[in-house]
Amino acid sequence: MSGMSRTGRGRGRARAEIAVVRVLEKRLGALPVVAEFGRRLRIAEIVDELCPVRPVAWISHGEVIEALVANRLTAPAPMVRVQEWAAAMAVDEAYGISPELLSDDRIARALDAIAPQLDAITGGAGAAAITEFGVDVSRLHWDLSAPRGADRSSGGERPPPPSCRSKAVKLRAV
């Protein structure tokens, strides 16, 4: 019985190896759709043209804003929670952005950088939408009116304080 085990099976047989593999689970949701629309609207490209970053930056303002738009469209979270959202969602896979790079400080810097260029960014994204999706511009109206708030004490409307004034841009079909 030399060369045979007690069970009768040969000893020369290869042993099975067990490999422990880490399983990483991330939510995908609408990210692929939002990412594709962002690319087609050239959001990151437009922001980066108007608001360049220093060469030492890990990601551009455009990439941050594109990820922030995705956050607002898929699972809105406060700025301090965007990093957690990015880690739970497939942001790295859809945008190539490591979640650690989307800290609230980095988002704030990107928002500060784009603030003076909002009209140009909005116009560029609108023009990209018209071009990319073949929108009939004869049926569109740009509403650039300033937002107004209710004055509860007098029952009428009053303009918002200067620190909150911005142009509301609405694209409506007529």
Buried (B, 14 or more C-beta within 10 A) or exposed (E): EEEEEEEEEEEEEEEEEEEEEEEEEBEEBBBEBBBEBBBEBBBBBBBBBBBEBEEEBEBBBBBBBBBBBBBEBBBEBEBEEBBEBBBBBBBBEBBEBBBEBBBEEBBEBBBEBBEEBEEBBBBBBBBBBBEEEEBEEEEBEEEEEEEEEEEEEEEEEEEEEEEEEEEEBEBEEE
